Amino acid sequence: MRALILSDIHANLEALNAVLEAAGPYDVLWNLGDVVGYGASPNEVIELVRPRAQLNVRGNHDRVCCGLSSSLSFNPVARAAAMWTHDEMTDANREWLAAVPKGPLHPEGLPEIALAHGSPLNEDQYILTMRDAWAPLQQEGVRITFFGHTHLQGGFCQHNEEWHELRPQYATRNDAETWTLLLEAETRYLINPGSIGQPRDRDWRAAFAIFDTEASEIVYHRVPYDLTTAQGRILMADLPEKLALRLREGR
Ligand code: ZN
């Protein structure tokens, strides 16, 4: 089975289109949350994800944008984007988003796989370091947890007392590229596919991952997309300029 794993799309339609085109055929699609917020195409993005995804986990921006959580914890730019998104979404899309469950979720028949937005132990926690990764890696019966929220592609793994941070290595910053991780027995993984719509690892290309259960591998991807159009939409929507500028920096 090939599972396409998407996270932190953040209403970036151009990035999502490039990802769906680059992904090729897949059997299931799992969305790790933050479908909206920051970008200018919340309805279009929801309408692409909604019919395709078998599993959706809610993100913190999803909660705030559909009014489930207060925006007080957000910085002014994120808050302005969340308020704009709330008003921009159709009632149907807002209702769909409000019903997306909190993680962790387990795909049917795969109890050893978990899907979360932040940490599987706390949906709002950022897993940035080995220290953050420790407790989530100890979950009973879970071998691979897919998570997002940090917008940093990579993750962590643990085999007994051995620990590693996973960071895909790419040759360029412009072309479509992949980096393959072969999964080893007796090893636990925390896998972050990276952010589609607003990467923060100094690489502007849209990030995603494909989990191939037969080949027992995870293939990380980076794909270029029509950045100019995505930036133009943000500016034309009167969203904060910073949200357009940061896309080019990948931060
Ligand atoms: Zn996010």
Boltz pocket constraint, residues with backbone or C-beta under 6 A from the ligand:
constraints:
  - pocket:
      binder: B
      contacts: [[A, 8], [A, 10], [A, 33], [A, 34], [A, 59], [A, 61], [A, 149], [A, 150], [A, 151]]
      max_distance: 6.0
